Amino acid sequence: MTDDLKARILDLVREYHQQQTGDDGFEEGRTPVLSSGPVFGADERTALVEAALEMRVAAGPSATRFERRFARHFGLRKAHLVNSGSSANLLALSALTAPELGETRLAPGDEVITVAAGFPTTVNPIVQNGLVPVFVDVELGTYNTTPERVAAAIGPKTKAIIIAHTLGNPFDAAGIKELADQHGLWFVEDNCDAVGSYFQGRLTGTFGDLATVSFYPAHHIAMGEGGCVLTGSLELAALVQSYRDWGRDCWCLPGEDDRCRKRFSCELGSLPLGYDHKYTFSHIGYNLKTTDLQAALGLAQLDRLTAFGEARRKNWQRLRDELDGVPGLRLPEPTPDSNPSWFGFVITVDPGAPFTRTELVRHLEEKQIRTRLLFSGNILRHPAYRDVEHRVVGSLENSDTIVDHTFWIGVYPGVTDEMTDYVGRTIREYVASRGRS
């Protein structure tokens, strides 16, 4: 009886979904063309409701299935779900401070190389762990840094590198990994904006000692909120799990009793022999877990990852072709030897153009075309970082150019060909009108 009732409820959810998602058509200048957003179907809605019916409000079987499937997708040993991509970055850097890593552990005062033109939550975990960020510039066009810039920044205190693939466009992850190996540095690959991207025929997220992913609705697959830390190292995976789960020494999941077979046989720290392993803490950790509701949604999204990537590539290329040759605009370029799963379409307005970035952005917003800036631009120009100890290597000229002249627009799977053509035509007509004025 219960199974029949559940089946009826889920059938009604699918019917409800069909009624809620009728196509009202696209009306130029009235229907918003979003910069990003989730694309949910009936499977996502029913997966979420099914998990809710089972009252799986903490991490459970869906979370475990997602972690295993996601790790297999990348060909890595372990994936650990967390509550956001920002938490994933915090967790990855924090795990590298573990005493178990000996002389290679990150300690307060150690330097970590990153880029100035990135998202704050790639940088914040460096500061939050008492480490010193070392900033390098990026290239215009790809909006990524280069191994040459990173190599110039390596000093006697350098212990790690953390860099994000910008808007889905891979940086030279193979070159950065080679540098890290040569100098004995940890390499954390922020893959939050680039799930499904390839560099040298290999998935991004597979080059670093640790990689991070975001499942925020703007990203390639969505859980509402959510993130993940990936690694091929079982040692690092155990540390990630401990720091994620309050800093516990025990790796049994919540609700499991003595799967580790040493629940009452440990003697750690100055605790008495047999002190419950489930309540023994070996790290200064957090509670960064996700819920089964989110994981159920993610499992349904994971089935669509390939199709989502194809849609992003198609939308990006269609817009690139539409805007090719438009004067006053610097268009994006994929990093050589890469196949990006694009997060967005980035444009830099030439400083000598007869219009500014602000003027073009305002025009697009008036036409219901949503725009976003390229994250922080030069992050050191933001008030939060005014007093942060840091080091800069080389000029940050391009990061400053991004502050003044760069923005991006959407190519996510919810953008249709009709929308893309409208965006391209709107930009071309605006540029042409300013050239005549």
C-alpha positions in Angstrom: 0.0 0.0 0.0 2.8 2.4 0.9 4.7 1.7 -2.3 1.5 2.3 -4.3 0.8 5.6 -2.6 4.4 6.7 -3.2 4.2 5.8 -6.9 1.0 7.8 -7.2 2.5 10.8 -5.5 5.5 10.7 -7.8 3.2 10.4 -10.8 1.4 13.5 -9.6 4.8 15.3 -9.2 5.6 14.6 -12.9 2.1 15.8 -13.9 2.7 18.9 -11.8 6.0 19.5 -13.4 4.5 19.4 -16.9 1.9 22.0 -15.9 4.5 24.2 -14.3 7.0 24.2 -17.2 4.8 25.2 -20.2 6.7 27.1 -22.9 5.6 30.7 -22.9 7.9 31.5 -25.8 10.8 34.0 -25.9 10.0 37.7 -26.4 12.9 39.9 -27.2 13.5 42.7 -24.6 10.9 41.2 -22.2 12.0 37.6 -21.5 15.2 37.8 -19.4 18.3 36.1 -20.9 20.0 34.9 -17.7 23.7 34.7 -17.2 23.4 31.3 -15.4 20.9 29.0 -13.7 19.9 25.4 -13.2 18.0 23.4 -15.8 15.7 21.0 -14.0 13.3 18.5 -15.4 10.7 16.0 -14.1 13.4 13.6 -13.0 15.0 16.2 -10.7 11.6 17.2 -9.2 10.6 13.6 -8.5 14.0 12.7 -7.1 13.8 15.6 -4.7 10.3 14.7 -3.6 11.1 11.0 -3.2 14.0 11.9 -0.9 11.7 14.2 1.1 9.1 11.4 1.4 11.7 9.2 2.9 12.7 12.1 5.2 16.4 11.7 4.3 17.2 15.1 5.7 20.9 14.3 6.5 23.5 12.7 4.3 22.5 9.2 3.4 22.3 6.6 0.5 21.9 9.3 -2.2 25.0 11.1 -1.0 27.0 7.8 -1.0 25.8 6.9 -4.5 26.6 10.4 -5.8 30.1 10.3 -4.3 30.9 7.0 -5.9 29.5 7.9 -9.3 31.2 11.3 -9.3 34.6 9.8 -8.4 34.2 7.2 -11.1 33.4 9.9 -13.7 36.8 11.5 -13.0 38.6 8.2 -12.6 39.6 9.2 -9.1 39.6 7.2 -5.8 37.3 9.4 -3.7 34.8 12.2 -3.7 33.4 13.8 -0.6 30.3 15.9 -0.8 30.1 19.2 1.1 27.6 22.0 1.4 29.2 24.4 -1.1 32.1 24.9 -3.5 33.4 27.5 -1.1 33.5 24.9 1.6 35.2 22.5 -0.7 38.1 24.9 -1.2 38.2 25.5 2.6 38.2 21.8 3.2 41.0 21.1 0.6 43.4 23.7 2.0 42.6 22.7 5.6 43.2 19.0 5.0 46.7 20.0 3.8 47.5 21.4 7.2 47.1 18.0 8.9 50.0 16.9 11.2 49.9 13.4 9.5 51.5 15.0 6.4 54.7 15.7 8.3 57.1 18.2 6.8 55.0 18.7 3.8 52.0 20.0 5.8 50.9 23.6 5.3 51.7 25.7 8.4 51.0 29.3 9.3 53.3 31.6 7.3 53.7 29.3 4.4 53.0 30.7 1.0 50.3 29.6 -1.5 50.4 30.8 -5.1 47.1 31.9 -6.7 45.7 34.5 -9.1 44.5 38.0 -8.4 41.7 37.8 -10.9 39.6 35.0 -9.3 36.7 34.4 -7.0 37.3 35.2 -3.4 36.6 31.7 -2.1 39.7 30.4 -3.9 41.8 32.9 -1.9 39.9 33.0 1.4 41.0 29.5 2.6 44.6 30.6 2.3 44.0 33.5 4.7 41.7 31.5 6.9 44.4 28.9 7.5 47.0 31.5 8.4 48.9 31.1 5.1 50.2 33.8 2.8 48.7 34.3 -0.7 51.1 35.0 -3.5 49.3 36.7 -6.4 50.1 36.4 -10.1 48.4 37.9 -13.1 46.4 36.3 -15.9 46.3 36.5 -19.7 43.6 38.5 -21.4 41.7 36.3 -23.9 42.0 33.1 -21.9 41.7 34.9 -18.5 44.0 32.2 -17.0 47.5 32.5 -15.6 50.5 30.6 -17.1 53.1 28.2 -15.8 55.8 30.9 -16.5 54.0 33.3 -14.1 53.6 30.7 -11.5 57.3 29.6 -11.8 58.4 33.1 -11.2 56.4 33.3 -8.0 57.9 30.2 -6.4 60.0 31.1 -3.4 61.6 29.5 -0.4 58.3 29.7 1.6 56.1 28.4 -1.2 54.3 25.2 -0.2 51.2 25.0 -2.5 49.4 26.3 -5.6 45.6 26.8 -5.8 44.1 28.1 -9.1 40.7 28.0 -10.7 39.8 27.3 -14.3 38.3 30.6 -15.4 34.7 30.4 -16.6 35.2 26.8 -17.7 38.4 27.6 -19.7 41.2 25.3 -18.5 44.5 26.8 -17.5 47.6 24.7 -18.4 47.0 22.2 -15.6 49.7 19.8 -16.9 52.3 22.5 -16.8 51.3 23.6 -13.3 51.3 20.0 -12.1 54.8 19.6 -13.5 56.0 22.7 -11.7 54.4 21.5 -8.4 56.1 18.1 -8.7 59.5 19.6 -9.5 59.3 21.8 -6.4 57.5 19.5 -4.0 54.4 21.7 -3.8 50.8 20.7 -3.2 48.5 21.5 -6.1 44.8 22.2 -5.5 42.7 22.4 -8.7 39.7 24.6 -8.3 37.4 23.0 -10.9 34.2 24.7 -9.6 33.5 26.4 -13.0 34.8 23.7 -15.3 33.2 20.4 -14.7 33.3 18.6 -18.1 36.2 20.6 -19.5 39.3 18.9 -20.9 42.9 19.8 -21.1 45.2 17.7 -23.4 42.3 15.3 -23.7 42.1 14.8 -19.9 39.2 16.0 -17.7 40.0 19.0 -15.6 39.9 18.1 -11.9 42.2 15.2 -12.4 45.6 17.0 -12.4 45.7 18.3 -8.8 46.4 16.4 -5.6 43.0 17.7 -4.7 40.2 19.1 -6.8 37.1 21.1 -5.8 33.7 21.4 -7.5 30.6 23.6 -6.8 27.0 22.5 -7.3 25.5 26.0 -6.8 22.7 26.6 -9.3 25.0 28.7 -11.6 27.3 25.7 -12.1 27.4 22.8 -14.5 25.1 20.6 -12.4 23.1 21.9 -9.5 22.1 20.7 -6.0 20.8 24.1 -4.9 23.8 24.4 -2.6 26.6 21.8 -2.6 30.2 21.1 -3.5 32.7 18.3 -3.6 36.4 17.5 -2.9 38.0 14.9 -5.2 41.3 13.1 -4.9 43.2 10.1 -6.1 44.9 9.7 -2.7 43.4 7.6 0.0 45.5 9.4 2.6 44.2 12.8 1.5 40.7 11.4 1.3 40.8 10.3 4.9 42.0 13.7 6.0 39.3 15.5 3.9 36.6 13.3 5.5 37.9 14.0 9.0 38.0 17.8 8.5 34.5 17.7 6.9 33.0 15.6 9.7 33.9 17.8 12.8 37.5 16.6 12.8 36.6 13.1 14.0 39.3 10.4 14.0 36.7 7.8 13.1 35.6 7.4 9.5 32.4 5.6 10.2 29.4 7.4 8.7 26.9 9.0 11.1 24.5 6.3 12.2 27.1 3.5 11.7 28.4 1.7 14.8 31.9 0.1 14.8 32.3 -0.3 11.0 35.9 0.7 11.6 36.2 -2.2 14.2 38.0 -0.1 16.7 35.3 1.9 18.3 36.2 0.9 21.9 39.8 -0.2 21.4 41.6 3.2 20.7 44.0 5.1 22.9 44.6 8.5 21.4 45.9 11.7 23.0 45.5 11.6 26.7 42.1 9.9 26.5 41.6 6.6 28.3 41.9 3.3 26.5 38.6 2.4 24.9 37.2 5.9 24.7 34.5 5.9 22.0 36.2 6.4 18.7 33.1 8.1 17.3 33.8 10.9 19.7 37.6 11.2 19.4 38.8 14.2 17.5 42.2 14.4 15.8 41.8 17.6 13.8 40.3 21.1 14.2 37.5 20.4 11.7 34.1 21.6 10.6 30.6 20.2 9.8 30.5 20.8 6.1 28.3 17.9 5.0 25.4 18.1 2.6 22.0 16.5 2.8 20.4 13.5 0.9 17.9 15.9 -0.6 20.6 17.7 -2.3 22.4 14.5 -3.4 19.2 13.1 -4.8 18.9 16.2 -7.0 22.5 15.9 -8.0 22.2 12.3 -9.0 19.4 13.3 -11.5 21.6 16.1 -12.8 24.6 13.9 -13.2 22.8 11.9 -15.8 22.6 15.1 -17.9 26.2 16.3 -17.5 27.3 15.3 -21.0 24.3 17.0 -22.6 24.8 20.1 -20.5 28.4 20.4 -21.6 27.4 20.0 -25.3 24.8 22.8 -24.9 27.3 25.1 -23.3 29.9 24.5 -26.1 27.2 25.1 -28.7 25.9 28.3 -27.2 29.5 29.7 -26.7 30.5 28.9 -30.3 27.3 30.4 -31.7 27.8 33.6 -29.8 31.5 33.7 -30.7 30.7 33.4 -34.4 28.0 36.0 -34.1 30.4 38.6 -32.6 33.5 37.8 -34.6 35.0 40.9 -36.0 32.9 43.4 -34.0 35.2 46.4 -33.4 36.0 47.5 -29.8 35.5 44.1 -28.3 38.1 41.5 -27.2 36.5 38.1 -27.5 37.4 35.0 -25.4 39.8 32.3 -26.6 40.1 28.8 -25.4 43.4 27.8 -23.9 45.5 25.9 -26.5 45.0 22.2 -26.4 41.8 22.5 -24.4 38.1 21.7 -24.9 36.2 23.9 -22.4 32.8 23.3 -21.0 32.1 27.0 -20.9 30.7 28.6 -17.8 30.2 32.0 -19.5 31.2 34.1 -22.5 33.7 36.8 -21.4 34.1 40.1 -23.2 36.7 42.9 -22.7 35.9 46.3 -24.0 39.0 47.9 -25.6 40.1 50.9 -23.6 40.0 53.0 -26.8 36.5 51.9 -27.9 33.9 54.7 -28.3 31.9 53.2 -25.4 32.8 51.9 -22.0 32.1 48.5 -20.3 29.6 50.2 -18.0 27.7 51.8 -21.0 27.5 48.5 -22.9 26.5 46.6 -19.7 23.7 49.1 -18.9 22.4 48.8 -22.5 22.3 45.0 -22.3 20.6 45.0 -18.9 18.0 47.4 -20.3 17.4 44.9 -23.1 16.9 42.1 -20.4 20.3 40.5 -21.1 21.8 39.7 -17.7 25.6 40.4 -17.3 28.1 39.7 -14.6 31.6 41.0 -13.9 34.6 38.6 -14.0 34.5 38.0 -10.3 36.9 40.1 -8.3 39.0 41.5 -11.1 42.1 42.4 -9.0 41.1 41.1 -5.7 43.6 43.2 -3.9 41.6 46.3 -4.8 38.6 45.1 -2.6 38.3 46.4 0.9 38.3 42.9 2.5 41.9 42.3 1.4 43.3 45.7 2.4 45.2 44.4 5.4 45.8 40.8 4.3 49.5 39.8 4.3 50.4 38.8 0.8 53.1 38.9 -1.9 52.7 40.0 -5.6 55.0 38.7 -8.3 55.1 40.7 -11.5 52.6 43.2 -12.7 48.8 42.8 -12.1 48.1 44.9 -15.2 45.7 42.5 -16.8 43.8 42.0 -13.6 43.4 45.7 -13.4 42.2 45.8 -17.0 39.6 43.2 -16.0 38.4 45.5 -13.2 37.7 48.3 -15.6 36.8 46.7 -18.9 35.6 43.0 -18.6 32.2 41.3 -18.2 30.5 38.1 -19.1 27.2 36.8 -20.4 25.4 33.5 -20.2 25.8 30.3 -22.3 24.3 27.9 -19.8 21.9 25.2 -21.2 18.8 27.3 -20.5 19.9 29.7 -23.2 18.3 28.9 -26.5 19.5 29.6 -30.1 16.9 32.4 -30.3 18.2 34.0 -27.2 21.8 33.7 -28.3 21.0 35.3 -31.7 19.2 38.1 -29.9 22.2 38.8 -27.6 24.6 38.8 -30.5 22.5 41.1 -32.6 21.9 43.5 -29.6 25.6 43.8 -29.1 26.4 44.3 -32.8 23.7 46.9 -33.2 24.9 48.8 -30.1 28.5 48.9 -31.2 27.5 50.0 -34.7 25.4 52.8 -33.3 28.2 54.1 -31.2 30.6 54.0 -34.1 28.3 56.3 -36.0 27.8 58.7 -33.2 
